[in-house]
Every structure is written in structure tokens, then in C-alpha cells.
Amino acid sequence: MPNKPVPADAPKARAAQPESVGGLSHRASGPVAFEQENSFHTGFRMIKALFAVLLTLSHLLLASCRQAEETERIEIKTSDTSLSLDPRIGPPDLTKFRSNGAIDWQNPYIIISTSGLAVRWYARSKDYQIIGPDELAAYLVHLPLSAWPYGKLVAVQLDGVGGMEGSFKENRRKTEAILRYLGITIDWWPAA
């Protein structure tokens, strides 16, 4: 509809005319404009937060997939082809463990260090056997049923002297992967 000429003495009706900024019309002003702008920014912030959550979840998923791949790539070297625990060993059950300290622990106990693993049947034993991570599966599989009173659960402790050297990290990574492969839950103990 074409604009009609407005007489010069006619009052100007500014409220009905939209303001033009950069070619865009903006009708609201005052508190209404503030609410519209605020809701736009709130919506934009929500979209940014949602994007950040989705990005974080995708990173976590990718990391867990990589960890699963690494677990599958670790070779478990042993002459025994039956690398599974005795099926009579139950699921982890910490309710059977009445703690008076680490001395009462009766399941297998592992200390990870730069030189390998110090393992023993239970914490009270003073006899450690030093093995490499590649020997861990065979060691655990050949333990008697009596070595597992708490089910498929081992206590694992990091040697405080080991730090985060390459061999220490590698021993830890292999130990965790082998325990996962065998379906054993880790009860992490503070570093020695």
C-alpha cells in the first residue's frame, strides 16, 4: 500500500513506525526491548552450555573407546591357553571384609612399581613374588579358590617411589587391562 502524504500540521505518530537499524526493524523499546534481548542472550547461553555438555560427553565416549582398544591390544603372554578364573569365584563382595587394617586383607594384593609387580595371596603374607605385568594373568588364574574369599577383587597399591615414569605408567596400564580382561575389580589402596 503506497504511503499517503501527511499534512505538515498533523501530529507525528512515532510509536506506530518501526525504527530501522542496519536494515532491520525493531519495534520494542524500554523494558520490553530489554526482556526480548535478555531472553535472546539466555537462549544463546543455553545453546552454548548444551554444546559444551555434548562436546564433553563425546570426548568421554572417545576416551573410553580408546581405552577399550588398548585393553584388547595387550597381549597376555602365558603358556596356558585357559585364561579365565575359576567359575566358582564369586563377584566382588566387600561385606565379607571386616577391616582392622590392610593386614586383614585375604584376597590377592598387588603393588605396582617401575620394576614390575610385587604380588602375594593376601596382605598378611610376608612373601612377595616379583613378576612382570605379562605374567599377572597366569599368576592369578593359577591361585587356589581359597585365595578369593571376597570374590573377584584384588587390592592394588602404587609404589610411591615409582612416580610417573614411563615403565611405571606402562606397568599400571597393563595391570589394569589384565584385571579388566579377567573380570576382576580393583580396590585401590593409597600409595605406599
C-alpha positions as CSV (number, residue, x, y, z in Angstrom):
1,M,0.0,0.0,0.0
2,P,1.5,3.3,-1.0
3,N,2.2,5.9,1.7
4,K,-0.2,8.8,1.7
5,P,1.2,12.3,2.0
6,V,0.9,13.5,5.6
7,P,-0.2,17.2,6.1
8,A,2.6,19.3,7.7
9,D,0.4,20.3,10.7
10,A,-0.5,16.6,11.5
11,P,0.9,15.2,14.8
12,K,3.6,12.6,14.3
13,A,2.7,9.1,15.4
14,R,6.1,7.8,16.2
15,A,5.0,4.7,18.1
16,A,3.4,3.1,15.1
17,Q,6.5,3.5,12.9
18,P,9.3,0.8,13.4
19,E,12.8,2.0,13.9
20,S,15.3,0.8,11.4
21,V,18.8,-0.2,12.4
22,G,21.0,-1.7,9.8
23,G,18.0,-2.6,7.6
24,L,16.3,-4.5,10.5
25,S,13.1,-3.3,12.1
26,H,12.9,-3.0,15.9
27,R,9.5,-2.2,17.3
28,A,10.1,-2.5,21.1
29,S,11.8,-0.1,23.3
30,G,12.2,0.3,27.1
31,P,11.5,-2.7,29.4
32,V,10.0,-4.8,26.5
33,A,13.2,-4.5,24.5
34,F,15.3,-5.4,27.5
35,E,13.2,-8.6,28.1
36,Q,13.5,-9.6,24.4
37,E,17.3,-9.0,24.4
38,N,17.7,-10.8,27.7
39,S,15.7,-13.8,26.6
40,F,17.8,-14.0,23.4
41,H,21.0,-14.0,25.4
42,T,19.6,-16.6,27.9
43,G,18.7,-18.8,25.0
44,F,22.1,-18.4,23.4
45,R,23.8,-19.2,26.7
46,M,21.7,-22.3,27.0
47,I,22.7,-23.4,23.5
48,K,26.4,-22.8,24.3
49,A,26.0,-24.8,27.6
50,L,24.3,-27.7,25.7
51,F,27.0,-27.7,23.1
52,A,29.7,-27.8,25.9
53,V,28.0,-30.8,27.5
54,L,27.7,-32.6,24.2
55,L,31.3,-31.9,23.4
56,T,32.4,-33.2,26.9
57,L,30.3,-36.4,26.5
58,S,31.7,-37.1,23.1
59,H,35.3,-36.7,24.5
60,L,34.5,-39.1,27.3
61,L,33.0,-41.6,24.9
62,L,36.0,-41.4,22.6
63,A,38.4,-41.8,25.6
64,S,36.5,-44.9,26.8
65,C,36.6,-46.4,23.3
66,R,40.4,-45.8,23.1
67,Q,40.8,-47.4,26.5
68,A,38.8,-50.5,25.3
69,E,41.0,-50.7,22.2
70,E,44.2,-50.6,24.3
71,T,42.8,-53.3,26.5
72,E,42.2,-55.5,23.5
73,R,45.7,-54.9,22.1
74,I,47.6,-56.0,25.2
75,E,49.0,-59.5,24.7
76,I,48.6,-61.7,27.7
77,K,51.7,-63.9,27.4
78,T,51.4,-67.3,29.0
79,S,51.7,-70.9,28.0
80,D,48.3,-71.6,29.5
81,T,45.5,-71.1,27.0
82,S,42.7,-71.1,29.5
83,L,43.0,-67.6,30.8
84,S,39.9,-67.4,33.0
85,L,39.4,-67.6,36.7
86,D,37.7,-70.5,38.4
87,P,34.0,-70.0,37.7
88,R,33.3,-70.8,41.4
89,I,34.9,-67.5,42.4
90,G,32.0,-65.2,43.1
91,P,31.5,-61.5,42.3
92,P,33.3,-58.9,44.5
93,D,31.9,-58.8,48.0
94,L,33.4,-56.3,50.4
95,T,30.8,-57.1,53.0
96,K,32.9,-60.2,53.9
97,F,35.9,-57.9,54.6
98,R,35.8,-56.8,58.2
99,S,38.7,-54.3,58.3
100,N,41.2,-53.9,61.1
101,G,43.6,-52.5,58.5
102,A,45.3,-53.9,55.5
103,I,46.7,-56.7,57.5
104,D,43.3,-58.5,57.4
105,W,43.0,-58.4,53.6
106,Q,42.8,-62.0,52.4
107,N,42.4,-61.7,48.6
108,P,45.4,-61.2,46.2
109,Y,47.4,-58.0,46.7
110,I,49.5,-56.2,44.1
111,I,52.0,-53.4,44.3
112,I,52.8,-51.7,41.0
113,S,56.3,-50.3,40.7
114,T,58.8,-49.3,38.0
115,S,60.5,-52.7,38.2
116,G,57.3,-54.8,37.9
117,L,54.7,-56.1,40.2
118,A,55.0,-57.4,43.8
119,V,52.2,-59.9,44.3
120,R,51.0,-62.1,47.2
121,W,47.9,-64.0,48.0
122,Y,46.8,-61.9,50.9
123,A,48.2,-58.9,52.8
124,R,49.2,-60.9,55.9
125,S,51.7,-62.9,53.9
126,K,55.2,-61.6,54.0
127,D,56.2,-63.5,50.9
128,Y,56.0,-61.3,47.8
129,Q,56.6,-62.7,44.3
130,I,58.1,-60.2,41.8
131,I,56.6,-60.7,38.4
132,G,56.2,-58.7,35.2
133,P,52.8,-57.5,34.2
134,D,52.7,-60.1,31.4
135,E,52.8,-62.8,34.0
136,L,50.0,-61.4,36.1
137,A,47.1,-63.3,34.3
138,A,48.8,-66.7,34.7
139,Y,49.6,-65.9,38.3
140,L,46.0,-65.0,39.2
141,V,44.4,-67.8,37.2
142,H,46.5,-70.4,39.0
143,L,45.7,-69.3,42.5
144,P,43.6,-71.7,44.5
145,L,39.9,-71.0,45.2
146,S,40.8,-70.2,48.8
147,A,42.7,-67.1,47.7
148,W,39.5,-65.4,46.7
149,P,37.3,-65.1,49.8
150,Y,36.0,-61.7,48.8
151,G,35.2,-62.8,45.2
152,K,36.8,-61.3,42.1
153,L,38.5,-58.5,43.9
154,V,42.2,-57.5,44.3
155,A,43.8,-54.8,46.3
156,V,46.2,-52.7,44.2
157,Q,48.7,-50.2,45.6
158,L,51.1,-47.9,43.7
159,D,54.6,-47.8,44.8
160,G,55.1,-44.2,46.0
161,V,58.7,-44.2,44.7
162,G,57.7,-45.1,41.2
163,G,56.4,-41.7,40.3
164,M,55.0,-41.4,36.8
165,E,58.0,-42.7,34.8
166,G,57.3,-44.5,31.5
167,S,57.8,-48.0,32.9
168,F,55.6,-47.3,35.9
169,K,52.8,-46.0,33.7
170,E,53.1,-49.0,31.4
171,N,53.1,-51.4,34.3
172,R,50.0,-49.8,35.7
173,R,48.2,-49.7,32.3
174,K,48.9,-53.4,31.6
175,T,47.9,-54.4,35.2
176,E,44.6,-52.6,34.9
177,A,43.9,-54.0,31.4
178,I,44.7,-57.6,32.5
179,L,42.4,-57.3,35.6
180,R,39.6,-56.0,33.4
181,Y,40.1,-58.8,31.0
182,L,39.8,-61.3,33.8
183,G,36.7,-59.6,35.2
184,I,38.5,-58.6,38.4
185,T,37.5,-55.5,40.4
186,I,40.3,-53.3,41.7
187,D,40.2,-52.0,45.3
188,W,42.7,-49.1,45.1
189,W,44.8,-48.5,48.2
190,P,46.8,-45.4,49.0
191,A,50.3,-45.3,47.6
192,A,53.0,-46.8,49.8
